[in-house]
Amino acid sequence: MKHPRASRPPFSLRKKLALAGAAALLVLAGLAGACFWYLSDYYPADGVALEVLAGEDGIEVEQDWVLLSPSVPADTALIFYPGAKVEAEAYLPLLDQIRRLGVECILVKMPFRMAIFDEDAAGAVMEAFPEIRHWYLGGHSMGGAMASRFAADHPDQVEGLILLGAYLYGDYPPENTLTVYGSLNQSVEDKIDYTENVVEIQGGNHAQFGNYGPQKGDAPATISAQEQQAQTVQAIEEFLARQPGEQALPEASAGR
C-alpha cells in the first residue's frame, strides 16, 4: 500500500519563497557592505600627530591604548576617548601637552574608531594601572558623550570629567566637569544647559581638538589648531588645580 506523499507547495509558491530568501540575503549583504564602508571611512591623524608618535620619549603604543607618561611618575591619570571615526593618534599633540602638566594620559583605541562600541573601556584601563589614585576621564565629540556616560555610571571611580566639543550626557555633576568648545561649534553650544566650568574658545571649531584635518559639516576655524589646543590645555590645567586635594600638577610650573 502506497503512503500518500506529503503535500508540497505549488511550484509558484516555492519559487516566490526562494526569491524572497534571495532578496533578503541581498539586502543583508548590502547593509553589511554599507556598514563596512561607513566604518572604514575615517579621519586619519595628520603629520603633526605622527611626528609626536615618532619623536617623543615616554610614549608607549599598546594594543588597546597609547600611554603618554610624564617625566616624573604620577598618581593622577586622564583616560581619553577619541571622537567618532577619528584615528586615535590624532589626539597625541593635545595629550602630549597635558602629560607635561604631570598627568599620565591613556589614549584609548576604540573598536572601529567608535567609542559607542566600548564605552566601558575605562574600566579595563583602571584595572591595568592600580598605582593611579586619581582618575579623570575625557573625550572629544562622541568620545566625550561615551566618557560622560561611563562617569555617570561610575561616579565613585571618576574624580572629574573633561569634555571637548561635547556636553554632559548622563547624571554626572557639572561641578566636577570641564566643558570646552569652540565658538564656531554652534551645535554643541546649543546643547549645553549648565554654566559651571564651561570654556568657550573664540574662533575655535569642532575638529581642532585633534589633528586630523577639516571635518565634514564643521565651520572653518579662525585660529590655528595649535592655538585651540593651547587654550584647551590651559583650561584643563586650571580645572585640575581647582579640584579638592588635587595633587595632579607637580610639574605644572617647570615641565612645560
C-alpha positions as CSV (number, residue, x, y, z in Angstrom):
1,M,0.0,0.0,0.0
2,K,1.4,3.3,-1.0
3,H,1.5,6.0,1.6
4,P,0.2,9.3,0.4
5,R,3.1,11.7,-0.3
6,A,3.4,14.8,1.8
7,S,1.8,17.7,0.2
8,R,4.2,20.1,-1.4
9,P,3.6,23.8,-2.0
10,P,2.8,24.7,-5.6
11,F,5.8,25.4,-7.7
12,S,4.8,29.1,-7.9
13,L,4.8,29.4,-4.1
14,R,8.2,27.6,-3.8
15,K,9.6,30.0,-6.4
16,K,8.3,33.0,-4.6
17,L,9.8,31.8,-1.3
18,A,13.1,31.2,-2.9
19,L,13.1,34.6,-4.5
20,A,12.1,36.2,-1.2
21,G,15.0,34.5,0.6
22,A,17.5,35.5,-2.1
23,A,16.2,39.1,-1.8
24,A,16.6,39.1,1.9
25,L,20.2,37.8,1.6
26,L,20.9,40.6,-0.9
27,V,19.5,43.2,1.4
28,L,21.6,41.9,4.3
29,A,24.7,41.8,2.1
30,G,24.0,45.4,1.1
31,L,23.6,46.5,4.6
32,A,26.8,44.8,5.7
33,G,28.7,46.4,2.8
34,A,27.3,49.8,3.7
35,C,28.2,49.4,7.3
36,F,31.7,48.3,6.4
37,W,32.1,51.2,4.1
38,Y,30.9,53.7,6.7
39,L,33.2,52.3,9.4
40,S,36.2,52.1,7.1
41,D,35.8,55.8,6.1
42,Y,37.6,57.7,8.8
43,Y,39.8,60.7,9.5
44,P,43.4,59.8,9.8
45,A,45.9,61.5,12.0
46,D,47.9,64.2,10.3
47,G,51.7,64.6,10.0
48,V,51.9,66.7,13.2
49,A,50.3,63.9,15.2
50,L,52.5,61.2,13.7
51,E,55.6,63.3,14.5
52,V,54.7,63.3,18.1
53,L,54.4,59.5,18.0
54,A,57.7,59.1,16.3
55,G,59.8,61.6,18.1
56,E,58.8,61.7,21.8
57,D,60.1,59.6,24.7
58,G,57.6,58.4,27.3
59,I,55.1,57.3,24.7
60,E,54.2,53.6,24.6
61,V,51.9,52.1,22.0
62,E,49.9,49.1,23.3
63,Q,47.2,47.0,21.5
64,D,44.3,48.8,23.1
65,W,45.7,52.2,24.0
66,V,48.6,54.6,23.8
67,L,50.3,55.6,27.0
68,L,51.8,59.1,27.4
69,S,53.8,59.3,30.7
70,P,55.2,62.5,32.3
71,S,58.9,62.7,33.1
72,V,58.1,62.1,36.8
73,P,55.8,59.2,37.8
74,A,52.3,60.5,38.6
75,D,49.3,59.1,40.6
76,T,46.8,61.1,38.5
77,A,45.7,60.0,35.1
78,L,43.4,61.0,32.2
79,I,41.7,58.4,30.1
80,F,40.8,59.9,26.7
81,Y,38.1,58.6,24.3
82,P,38.6,59.8,20.6
83,G,35.9,61.3,18.5
84,A,33.8,59.1,16.2
85,K,35.7,57.8,13.0
86,V,38.8,59.6,14.0
87,E,42.2,57.8,14.3
88,A,43.2,57.8,17.9
89,E,46.7,59.1,17.2
90,A,45.2,62.4,16.0
91,Y,44.9,63.4,19.7
92,L,48.6,62.9,20.5
93,P,49.6,66.6,20.2
94,L,46.9,67.6,22.7
95,L,47.7,64.8,25.1
96,D,51.4,65.3,24.8
97,Q,50.9,68.8,26.3
98,I,48.6,67.5,29.0
99,R,51.2,64.9,30.2
100,R,53.7,67.7,30.5
101,L,51.4,69.0,33.3
102,G,52.4,65.9,35.3
103,V,49.3,63.8,34.3
104,E,49.5,60.3,32.9
105,C,47.5,60.1,29.7
106,I,45.9,57.0,28.3
107,L,44.5,57.3,24.8
108,V,42.1,54.5,24.1
109,K,41.9,52.9,20.7
110,M,38.2,52.2,20.1
111,P,36.7,49.3,18.0
112,F,36.1,50.6,14.5
113,R,37.2,54.0,15.8
114,M,33.8,54.4,17.5
115,A,33.6,54.9,21.3
116,I,29.9,53.8,21.2
117,F,31.2,50.2,20.7
118,D,33.2,50.2,24.0
119,E,32.0,53.0,26.4
120,D,33.3,50.9,29.3
121,A,36.9,50.8,28.1
122,A,37.9,53.0,31.0
123,G,37.2,50.1,33.4
124,A,39.9,47.9,31.8
125,V,42.4,50.8,31.8
126,M,41.8,51.4,35.5
127,E,42.4,47.7,36.3
128,A,45.7,47.8,34.3
129,F,47.1,50.8,36.3
130,P,46.4,50.1,40.0
131,E,49.1,52.6,41.1
132,I,46.9,55.5,39.9
133,R,44.9,57.1,42.7
134,H,43.1,59.9,40.9
135,W,41.2,59.1,37.7
136,Y,39.9,61.6,35.2
137,L,38.0,60.7,32.1
138,G,37.8,62.8,28.9
139,G,36.8,62.7,25.3
140,H,36.1,64.6,22.1
141,S,32.7,64.6,20.4
142,M,31.1,61.1,20.6
143,G,34.1,60.1,22.7
144,G,33.1,62.8,25.2
145,A,29.5,61.6,25.2
146,M,30.6,58.0,26.0
147,A,33.0,59.2,28.6
148,S,30.2,61.1,30.2
149,R,28.0,58.0,30.3
150,F,30.8,56.0,31.9
151,A,31.4,58.7,34.5
152,A,27.7,58.9,35.3
153,D,27.5,55.1,35.8
154,H,30.7,55.0,37.9
155,P,30.9,58.3,39.8
156,D,32.9,56.7,42.6
157,Q,35.7,55.9,40.2
158,V,35.9,59.1,38.2
159,E,37.1,62.3,40.1
160,G,36.5,64.5,37.1
161,L,35.2,64.7,33.5
162,I,36.8,66.7,30.7
163,L,34.6,67.2,27.6
164,L,35.9,68.7,24.4
165,G,33.4,69.6,21.7
166,A,30.9,67.6,23.8
167,Y,28.4,68.1,26.6
168,L,27.2,66.2,29.7
169,Y,25.4,63.1,28.7
170,G,24.1,61.4,31.8
171,D,23.8,62.3,35.5
172,Y,27.3,63.5,36.4
173,P,27.9,66.6,38.5
174,P,28.7,69.7,36.4
175,E,30.9,71.0,39.2
176,N,33.2,68.0,38.5
177,T,33.1,68.5,34.7
178,L,35.1,70.8,32.4
179,T,33.4,71.5,29.1
180,V,35.5,73.2,26.4
181,Y,34.1,74.0,22.9
182,G,34.9,76.3,20.0
183,S,32.7,79.3,19.4
184,L,32.1,78.2,15.9
185,N,30.6,74.8,17.1
186,Q,27.0,76.0,17.4
187,S,25.5,72.5,17.6
188,V,27.4,71.8,20.9
189,E,26.8,75.3,22.3
190,D,23.0,74.8,21.9
191,K,23.1,71.6,23.9
192,I,25.0,73.0,27.0
193,D,22.3,73.7,29.6
194,Y,24.7,74.4,32.5
195,T,27.2,77.1,33.2
196,E,29.8,75.8,35.7
197,N,33.3,75.1,34.3
198,V,32.3,75.9,30.7
199,V,35.0,77.4,28.5
200,E,34.4,78.8,25.0
201,I,37.4,79.2,22.7
202,Q,36.8,82.1,20.4
203,G,37.5,81.3,16.8
204,G,37.7,77.5,17.6
205,N,35.7,74.9,15.8
206,H,34.8,71.2,16.4
207,A,37.7,69.4,14.8
208,Q,40.8,71.2,16.0
209,F,40.9,69.5,19.4
210,G,42.6,66.8,17.3
211,N,44.9,66.8,14.4
212,Y,43.0,65.2,11.5
213,G,42.2,68.0,9.2
214,P,38.9,69.5,8.3
215,Q,35.7,67.7,9.3
216,K,32.6,67.5,7.1
217,G,30.0,70.0,8.3
218,D,32.4,71.8,10.6
219,A,32.9,75.5,10.3
220,P,36.4,76.7,9.4
221,A,38.2,77.9,12.5
222,T,39.7,81.4,12.6
223,I,42.5,80.3,14.9
224,S,45.0,77.5,14.4
225,A,44.7,74.0,15.8
226,Q,47.9,74.8,17.8
227,E,46.2,77.8,19.4
228,Q,43.0,76.0,20.1
229,Q,44.8,73.1,21.8
230,A,47.0,75.5,23.8
231,Q,43.9,77.2,25.2
232,T,42.4,73.8,25.9
233,V,45.4,72.7,27.9
234,Q,45.3,75.9,29.9
235,A,41.7,75.3,30.8
236,I,42.5,71.7,31.8
237,E,45.4,72.9,33.9
238,E,43.2,75.4,35.7
239,F,40.4,72.9,36.2
240,L,42.7,70.3,37.7
241,A,44.2,72.8,40.0
242,R,40.8,73.6,41.4
243,Q,39.9,70.1,42.3
244,P,39.8,69.4,46.1
245,G,43.0,68.0,47.4
246,E,44.3,67.5,43.9
247,Q,48.0,66.6,43.5
248,A,47.8,66.3,39.7
249,L,50.2,69.0,38.7
250,P,53.7,68.5,40.3
251,E,55.3,69.7,37.0
252,A,52.9,72.5,36.1
253,S,55.4,75.2,36.7
254,A,58.5,73.5,35.4
255,G,57.6,70.7,33.0
256,R,56.0,72.7,30.1
